[in-house]
């Protein structure tokens, strides 16, 4: 199984830090945010990892290299500016991802979620499923949530209660195959798949944060001790 880590964002709300450092390279707990993901993926045996980048992408490649120090094989999808958004970034990276379901992780989050719980790692993704999403409790900065998880493990665009998409998922490449090359968000693709009953999910009740502001970064550093 392969994985992709999204690392092409501009990180505008984390300025001035992100004027010289791309957001996934900002450190918390003594290591870059993206390193937490790489290490946890490799621990599962997921060693082929695609990283896309745009803003300060050369810094990402200089820091991570070919992945050997993580016992990984890192492949880069170089977007240039402006970034292609989530779905557009995945669409551009499809030649690197292959034909099988892959793990997709936002490079600017931190969570203690165990990737081994994802379908495709220890058990296959269902044949009737195009996407599997990890959902978390709604944070203060996103109180309305994103999607509804029903009792059967299916995810819907409508319904209550809603939870927040954690930026951790397993996706089929076919979900993106019809997209033209260029910027495109992920949410419309997910909602279309939900309308066909082809999205499953699970709730994670542990730690999770979207490191999107200086205040959230400070809170995460306090939690992790540095």
DOLUMVO-333170 format. One line per 8 residues: number of its first residue (from 1); for each residue x, z, y of N, C-alpha, C. Coordinates in steps of 0.1 Angstrom, whole numbers, padded with zeros to 4 digits, always signed. Example, Ala and Ser with C-alpha at 12.3 -4.5 7.8 and 13.67 -1.06 7.14 Angstrom:
! residues 2
1	+0132/+0078/-0057/+0123/+0078/-0045/+0132/+0078/-0033; +0128/+0071/-0022/+0137/+0071/-0011/+0129/+0079/+0000
***
This chain:
! residues 226
1	+0008/+0000/-0012/+0000/+0000/+0000/+0009/+0000/+0012; +0004/-0007/+0023/+0012/-0008/+0035/+0004/+0000/+0046; +0011/+0003/+0057/+0005/+0010/+0068/+0009/+0003/+0081; +0000/+0005/+0091/+0004/+0000/+0105/+0002/+0011/+0114; +0011/+0013/+0123/+0010/+0023/+0134/+0009/+0016/+0147; -0001/+0019/+0154/-0004/+0013/+0167/+0005/+0019/+0178; +0014/+0012/+0184/+0023/+0017/+0194/+0025/+0008/+0206; +0014/+0001/+0209/+0016/-0009/+0220/+0009/-0004/+0233
9	+0004/+0008/+0234/-0004/+0012/+0246/+0006/+0015/+0257; +0000/+0015/+0269/+0008/+0017/+0281/+0010/+0032/+0285; +0001/+0040/+0280/+0002/+0054/+0283/+0001/+0058/+0298; -0008/+0052/+0305/-0008/+0053/+0320/-0011/+0068/+0324; -0019/+0075/+0316/-0023/+0089/+0319/-0012/+0099/+0316; -0001/+0094/+0310/+0010/+0103/+0307/+0022/+0100/+0317; +0020/+0092/+0327/+0030/+0090/+0337/+0033/+0103/+0344; +0046/+0106/+0348/+0057/+0097/+0348/+0065/+0096/+0335
17	+0061/+0104/+0325/+0069/+0103/+0312/+0069/+0089/+0307; +0058/+0082/+0307/+0058/+0069/+0301/+0063/+0058/+0309; +0068/+0061/+0321/+0075/+0051/+0329/+0088/+0046/+0322; +0094/+0055/+0314/+0107/+0053/+0308/+0106/+0055/+0293; +0096/+0061/+0288/+0094/+0063/+0273/+0081/+0059/+0269; +0080/+0050/+0259/+0067/+0046/+0253/+0060/+0059/+0247; +0047/+0059/+0248/+0040/+0071/+0244/+0042/+0076/+0230; +0043/+0067/+0220/+0046/+0071/+0206/+0060/+0078/+0204
25	+0069/+0076/+0214/+0082/+0082/+0213/+0083/+0096/+0220; +0072/+0099/+0227/+0072/+0113/+0234/+0072/+0123/+0223; +0081/+0134/+0225/+0083/+0143/+0214/+0073/+0155/+0215; +0070/+0160/+0204/+0062/+0173/+0202/+0067/+0179/+0189; +0070/+0191/+0189/+0075/+0198/+0177/+0088/+0193/+0172; +0096/+0188/+0182/+0110/+0185/+0179/+0112/+0170/+0174; +0101/+0162/+0174/+0103/+0148/+0170/+0093/+0139/+0177; +0095/+0126/+0178/+0086/+0117/+0184/+0072/+0118/+0176
33	+0062/+0115/+0184/+0048/+0115/+0177/+0048/+0105/+0166; +0054/+0094/+0167/+0053/+0084/+0157/+0061/+0088/+0144; +0071/+0096/+0146/+0079/+0101/+0135/+0071/+0109/+0125; +0062/+0117/+0131/+0053/+0125/+0122/+0045/+0116/+0113; +0040/+0105/+0118/+0032/+0096/+0109/+0041/+0089/+0099; +0053/+0085/+0103/+0062/+0078/+0094/+0066/+0087/+0082; +0069/+0099/+0086/+0074/+0108/+0075/+0063/+0112/+0065; +0051/+0113/+0070/+0039/+0117/+0061/+0035/+0105/+0053
41	+0036/+0093/+0058/+0033/+0081/+0050/+0044/+0079/+0039; +0057/+0080/+0043/+0067/+0079/+0033/+0066/+0089/+0022; +0062/+0101/+0025/+0060/+0112/+0015/+0050/+0108/+0005; +0041/+0099/+0008/+0031/+0094/-0001/+0036/+0082/-0009; +0047/+0077/-0005/+0052/+0065/-0012/+0048/+0052/-0004; +0042/+0054/+0008/+0039/+0042/+0016/+0051/+0039/+0025; +0059/+0030/+0021/+0072/+0028/+0028/+0072/+0015/+0036; +0064/+0006/+0034/+0063/-0006/+0042/+0053/-0004/+0054
49	+0059/-0003/+0066/+0051/+0002/+0078/+0053/-0009/+0089; +0042/-0013/+0094/+0043/-0023/+0105/+0040/-0015/+0118; +0048/-0017/+0128/+0047/-0011/+0141/+0045/-0022/+0151; +0034/-0022/+0159/+0033/-0031/+0170/+0037/-0025/+0183; +0042/-0033/+0192/+0046/-0027/+0205/+0045/-0038/+0216; +0044/-0033/+0228/+0044/-0041/+0240/+0052/-0035/+0251; +0047/-0024/+0257/+0054/-0017/+0267/+0066/-0009/+0262; +0078/-0013/+0268/+0090/-0006/+0263/+0092/-0007/+0248
57	+0089/-0019/+0243/+0090/-0020/+0229/+0104/-0020/+0224; +0114/-0024/+0232/+0128/-0023/+0228/+0132/-0009/+0225; +0126/+0001/+0233/+0130/+0015/+0231/+0125/+0019/+0217; +0113/+0014/+0213/+0108/+0018/+0200/+0117/+0013/+0189; +0121/+0000/+0190/+0130/-0005/+0180/+0143/+0001/+0179; +0149/+0005/+0191/+0161/+0012/+0192/+0161/+0025/+0185; +0149/+0032/+0186/+0148/+0046/+0181/+0145/+0046/+0166; +0137/+0037/+0161/+0133/+0037/+0147/+0141/+0028/+0139
65	+0147/+0018/+0145/+0155/+0008/+0137/+0147/+0002/+0126; +0154/-0001/+0115/+0147/-0007/+0103/+0140/+0003/+0095; +0140/+0016/+0099/+0133/+0026/+0091/+0141/+0033/+0080; +0154/+0029/+0079/+0162/+0034/+0067/+0163/+0049/+0068; +0165/+0054/+0080/+0167/+0069/+0081/+0154/+0077/+0077; +0143/+0070/+0076/+0131/+0076/+0072/+0128/+0073/+0057; +0137/+0065/+0051/+0134/+0059/+0038/+0122/+0050/+0038; +0121/+0043/+0049/+0110/+0034/+0051/+0115/+0020/+0054
73	+0106/+0010/+0053/+0110/-0004/+0058/+0100/-0007/+0069; +0105/-0007/+0081/+0097/-0009/+0093/+0098/-0023/+0098; +0086/-0029/+0100/+0085/-0043/+0104/+0078/-0043/+0118; +0083/-0051/+0127/+0077/-0050/+0141/+0069/-0062/+0144; +0057/-0060/+0150/+0049/-0070/+0156/+0050/-0069/+0171; +0058/-0079/+0177/+0061/-0078/+0191/+0051/-0086/+0199; +0043/-0079/+0206/+0032/-0085/+0214/+0035/-0090/+0227; +0045/-0083/+0234/+0047/-0086/+0248/+0036/-0081/+0257
81	+0036/-0084/+0269/+0026/-0078/+0279/+0017/-0089/+0283; +0004/-0086/+0284/-0002/-0073/+0282/-0005/-0070/+0267; -0007/-0058/+0263/-0010/-0055/+0249/-0023/-0061/+0245; -0024/-0063/+0232/-0036/-0071/+0226/-0048/-0062/+0222; -0048/-0049/+0225/-0058/-0040/+0221/-0057/-0038/+0206; -0065/-0029/+0201/-0064/-0025/+0187/-0066/-0037/+0177; -0078/-0043/+0178/-0081/-0054/+0168/-0072/-0066/+0170; -0069/-0069/+0183/-0060/-0080/+0186/-0046/-0078/+0180
89	-0042/-0065/+0181/-0029/-0061/+0176/-0028/-0063/+0161; -0039/-0058/+0154/-0039/-0060/+0140/-0040/-0074/+0136; -0048/-0082/+0143/-0049/-0096/+0140/-0035/-0103/+0141; -0028/-0100/+0151/-0014/-0106/+0153/-0005/-0102/+0141; -0007/-0090/+0136/+0002/-0085/+0126/-0002/-0088/+0112; -0013/-0095/+0110/-0018/-0098/+0096/-0007/-0104/+0087; +0001/-0113/+0092/+0011/-0119/+0083/+0021/-0109/+0077; +0022/-0098/+0084/+0031/-0087/+0080/+0024/-0077/+0070
97	+0011/-0077/+0071/+0003/-0067/+0064/-0001/-0072/+0050; -0002/-0085/+0048/-0006/-0090/+0035/-0022/-0090/+0033; -0026/-0091/+0020/-0040/-0093/+0017/-0047/-0080/+0013; -0040/-0069/+0011/-0046/-0057/+0005/-0050/-0047/+0016; -0059/-0038/+0014/-0063/-0028/+0024/-0050/-0020/+0028; -0050/-0016/+0041/-0039/-0010/+0046/-0043/+0002/+0055; -0034/+0012/+0057/-0037/+0023/+0065/-0034/+0020/+0079; -0043/+0023/+0089/-0040/+0021/+0103/-0041/+0034/+0110
105	-0031/+0037/+0118/-0029/+0050/+0125/-0026/+0048/+0139; -0033/+0055/+0148/-0029/+0054/+0162/-0016/+0062/+0164; -0006/+0056/+0171/+0007/+0062/+0173/+0007/+0073/+0183; -0004/+0076/+0190/-0004/+0086/+0200/-0013/+0098/+0197; -0015/+0100/+0184/-0023/+0111/+0180/-0014/+0121/+0172; -0018/+0133/+0170/-0012/+0142/+0161/-0023/+0149/+0153; -0021/+0150/+0140/-0030/+0157/+0132/-0024/+0162/+0119; -0029/+0172/+0113/-0025/+0177/+0100/-0033/+0171/+0089
113	-0040/+0160/+0091/-0047/+0153/+0081/-0038/+0149/+0070; -0042/+0151/+0058/-0034/+0147/+0046/-0037/+0132/+0042; -0028/+0123/+0045/-0031/+0109/+0042/-0034/+0106/+0027; -0030/+0116/+0018/-0034/+0114/+0004/-0049/+0114/+0001; -0056/+0119/+0011/-0071/+0120/+0010/-0077/+0106/+0012; -0070/+0096/+0017/-0075/+0083/+0021/-0077/+0075/+0008; -0089/+0067/+0007/-0090/+0058/-0003/-0079/+0047/-0002; -0075/+0043/-0014/-0064/+0033/-0014/-0051/+0039/-0017
121	-0050/+0052/-0015/-0037/+0059/-0018/-0037/+0064/-0032; -0047/+0072/-0036/-0048/+0077/-0050/-0059/+0070/-0058; -0069/+0065/-0050/-0080/+0058/-0056/-0083/+0045/-0048; -0088/+0035/-0054/-0090/+0022/-0046/-0101/+0023/-0036; -0100/+0016/-0025/-0111/+0014/-0016/-0123/+0007/-0023; -0135/+0012/-0021/-0146/+0006/-0027/-0148/-0009/-0024; -0152/-0017/-0034/-0154/-0031/-0032/-0164/-0034/-0022; -0173/-0025/-0019/-0184/-0027/-0010/-0180/-0021/+0004
129	-0168/-0019/+0006/-0163/-0012/+0019/-0152/-0021/+0025; -0154/-0023/+0038/-0144/-0030/+0046/-0136/-0021/+0055; -0141/-0008/+0057/-0134/+0001/+0065/-0137/+0015/+0061; -0127/+0024/+0061/-0130/+0038/+0059/-0123/+0046/+0070; -0131/+0054/+0077/-0127/+0061/+0089/-0126/+0076/+0087; -0116/+0082/+0093/-0115/+0097/+0094/-0121/+0101/+0107; -0131/+0110/+0106/-0138/+0115/+0118/-0135/+0130/+0120; -0135/+0134/+0133/-0132/+0148/+0136/-0142/+0154/+0146
137	-0142/+0167/+0148/-0151/+0173/+0157/-0149/+0168/+0171; -0159/+0166/+0179/-0158/+0161/+0192/-0150/+0170/+0201; -0139/+0165/+0207/-0131/+0173/+0216/-0139/+0174/+0230; -0134/+0183/+0238/-0140/+0185/+0251/-0140/+0172/+0260; -0130/+0164/+0258/-0129/+0152/+0266/-0137/+0140/+0261; -0143/+0142/+0249/-0152/+0132/+0243/-0164/+0138/+0236; -0172/+0145/+0244/-0183/+0153/+0238/-0194/+0146/+0230; -0196/+0133/+0233/-0207/+0126/+0227/-0203/+0120/+0214
145	-0190/+0119/+0211/-0186/+0114/+0198/-0187/+0099/+0197; -0184/+0093/+0185/-0184/+0079/+0183/-0194/+0074/+0173; -0194/+0080/+0161/-0201/+0075/+0149/-0208/+0086/+0141; -0218/+0083/+0134/-0225/+0093/+0126/-0221/+0091/+0111; -0218/+0102/+0104/-0214/+0102/+0090/-0226/+0108/+0082; -0232/+0100/+0074/-0243/+0105/+0066/-0239/+0113/+0054; -0249/+0118/+0047/-0246/+0127/+0035/-0240/+0119/+0024; -0241/+0106/+0024/-0236/+0098/+0013/-0222/+0092/+0016
153	-0216/+0096/+0027/-0203/+0092/+0031/-0202/+0078/+0038; -0214/+0073/+0042/-0214/+0061/+0050/-0214/+0064/+0065; -0208/+0055/+0073/-0207/+0057/+0087/-0216/+0047/+0094; -0222/+0052/+0105/-0232/+0044/+0112/-0229/+0045/+0127; -0233/+0034/+0134/-0231/+0034/+0148/-0241/+0043/+0155; -0253/+0045/+0149/-0264/+0053/+0154/-0266/+0065/+0145; -0273/+0075/+0150/-0276/+0087/+0143/-0269/+0099/+0148; -0275/+0111/+0145/-0269/+0123/+0150/-0267/+0133/+0138
161	-0257/+0141/+0138/-0247/+0143/+0149/-0237/+0132/+0148; -0230/+0129/+0159/-0219/+0120/+0160/-0206/+0128/+0160; -0196/+0122/+0154/-0182/+0127/+0154/-0173/+0117/+0161; -0161/+0122/+0163/-0151/+0113/+0170/-0142/+0106/+0160; -0140/+0094/+0162/-0131/+0086/+0153/-0116/+0091/+0156; -0109/+0095/+0146/-0096/+0101/+0147/-0085/+0092/+0149; -0088/+0079/+0148/-0077/+0069/+0149/-0069/+0068/+0136; -0075/+0072/+0125/-0069/+0071/+0112/-0079/+0064/+0103
169	-0075/+0053/+0096/-0085/+0046/+0088/-0078/+0038/+0078; -0086/+0032/+0068/-0081/+0022/+0059/-0090/+0010/+0061; -0084/-0001/+0063/-0091/-0013/+0066/-0087/-0025/+0057; -0097/-0034/+0055/-0094/-0046/+0048/-0089/-0057/+0058; -0079/-0065/+0055/-0075/-0075/+0065/-0086/-0085/+0068; -0095/-0087/+0058/-0106/-0097/+0060/-0115/-0093/+0072; -0115/-0081/+0076/-0123/-0076/+0088/-0118/-0083/+0100; -0106/-0088/+0101/-0100/-0094/+0113/-0098/-0109/+0112
177	-0100/-0114/+0100/-0096/-0128/+0097/-0102/-0138/+0106; -0115/-0136/+0111/-0122/-0145/+0119/-0118/-0145/+0134; -0110/-0134/+0138/-0107/-0133/+0152/-0097/-0143/+0156; -0098/-0149/+0168/-0088/-0157/+0174/-0076/-0148/+0178; -0065/-0154/+0179/-0053/-0146/+0184/-0055/-0143/+0199; -0054/-0130/+0202/-0056/-0126/+0216/-0062/-0112/+0217; -0063/-0107/+0229/-0068/-0093/+0230/-0082/-0091/+0224; -0084/-0080/+0217/-0098/-0077/+0211/-0098/-0062/+0207
185	-0109/-0056/+0211/-0111/-0042/+0207/-0116/-0040/+0192; -0114/-0029/+0187/-0117/-0026/+0173/-0132/-0022/+0171; -0138/-0015/+0181/-0151/-0009/+0179/-0162/-0020/+0176; -0162/-0031/+0182/-0173/-0041/+0178/-0172/-0046/+0164; -0160/-0047/+0159/-0158/-0051/+0145/-0163/-0040/+0135; -0160/-0028/+0139/-0165/-0016/+0130/-0180/-0016/+0131; -0186/-0017/+0143/-0201/-0016/+0144/-0208/-0027/+0136; -0202/-0039/+0136/-0208/-0050/+0128/-0207/-0047/+0114
193	-0196/-0042/+0109/-0195/-0038/+0095/-0204/-0026/+0091; -0206/-0017/+0101/-0215/-0006/+0098/-0230/-0012/+0097; -0233/-0022/+0104/-0246/-0027/+0103/-0249/-0033/+0090; -0238/-0037/+0083/-0239/-0042/+0069/-0237/-0032/+0058; -0236/-0019/+0063/-0234/-0008/+0053/-0220/-0008/+0046; -0210/-0014/+0053/-0197/-0016/+0047/-0186/-0007/+0053; -0190/+0005/+0059/-0180/+0014/+0064/-0183/+0028/+0058; -0173/+0034/+0052/-0174/+0048/+0047/-0165/+0057/+0056
201	-0166/+0070/+0054/-0158/+0079/+0062/-0157/+0092/+0056; -0149/+0101/+0062/-0148/+0115/+0058/-0145/+0123/+0070; -0149/+0136/+0070/-0147/+0145/+0081/-0134/+0153/+0079; -0126/+0154/+0089/-0114/+0163/+0089/-0117/+0174/+0098; -0116/+0186/+0092/-0119/+0198/+0100/-0107/+0205/+0105; -0095/+0200/+0103/-0083/+0206/+0107/-0078/+0202/+0121; -0065/+0203/+0123/-0060/+0201/+0137/-0060/+0186/+0139; -0063/+0182/+0152/-0062/+0168/+0156/-0062/+0168/+0171
209	-0054/+0160/+0177/-0054/+0158/+0191/-0050/+0144/+0195; -0057/+0138/+0205/-0053/+0126/+0211/-0044/+0129/+0223; -0031/+0126/+0222/-0022/+0130/+0232/-0022/+0121/+0244; -0033/+0121/+0251/-0036/+0112/+0261/-0033/+0116/+0275; -0030/+0129/+0277/-0028/+0134/+0291/-0016/+0144/+0290; -0011/+0147/+0302/+0000/+0157/+0302/-0005/+0171/+0298; -0017/+0174/+0300/-0023/+0187/+0296/-0024/+0188/+0281; -0028/+0177/+0275/-0029/+0178/+0260/-0016/+0178/+0254
217	-0006/+0171/+0260/+0007/+0171/+0254/+0013/+0185/+0255; +0011/+0192/+0266/+0016/+0205/+0268/+0010/+0215/+0258; -0003/+0213/+0255/-0010/+0221/+0245/-0005/+0219/+0231; -0002/+0206/+0228/+0003/+0203/+0215/+0017/+0209/+0213; +0025/+0208/+0223/+0039/+0213/+0223/+0039/+0228/+0221; +0029/+0235/+0227/+0028/+0249/+0226/+0024/+0253/+0211; +0015/+0244/+0206/+0010/+0247/+0192/+0021/+0245/+0182; +0030/+0235/+0184/+0040/+0231/+0174/+0053/+0238/+0177
225	+0054/+0246/+0189/+0066/+0253/+0192/+0077/+0245/+0198; +0073/+0235/+0206/+0083/+0227/+0213/+0079/+0213/+0215
***
